[in-house]
Amino acid sequence: MPVNQIETQLEAITTTIAYLEKKGSCDPEVLKELKNERTRLLKELNVH
């Protein structure tokens, strides 16, 4: 997967996580899955 595409996905996930945390009415399991995906993308980019 091209780096730019990974960065775009990372940005979208990070924005979504911030929105859901601010809203405060999110399913904790969904939030956990998004954070896991963000961590996976960071590792793929070697930014962990």
Backbone hydrogen bonds, N-H to C=O, Kabsch-Sander energy under -0.5 kcal/mol:
donor,donor_aa,acceptor,acceptor_aa,energy
6,I,2,P,-1.9
7,E,3,V,-2.8
8,T,4,N,-2.1
9,Q,5,Q,-2.3
10,L,6,I,-2.8
11,E,7,E,-2.4
12,A,8,T,-2.2
13,I,9,Q,-2.6
14,T,10,L,-2.5
15,T,11,E,-2.4
16,T,12,A,-2.3
17,I,13,I,-2.7
18,A,14,T,-2.3
19,Y,15,T,-2.4
20,L,16,T,-2.7
21,E,17,I,-2.6
22,K,18,A,-2.2
23,K,19,Y,-2.5
24,G,20,L,-2.2
30,V,27,D,-0.5
31,L,27,D,-2.0
32,K,28,P,-2.2
33,E,29,E,-2.2
34,L,30,V,-2.3
35,K,31,L,-2.3
36,N,32,K,-2.3
37,E,33,E,-2.2
38,R,34,L,-2.4
39,T,35,K,-2.3
40,R,36,N,-2.2
41,L,37,E,-2.4
42,L,38,R,-2.3
43,K,39,T,-2.3
44,E,40,R,-2.1
45,L,41,L,-1.7
46,N,43,K,-1.1
47,V,42,L,-3.0
48,H,42,L,-0.6
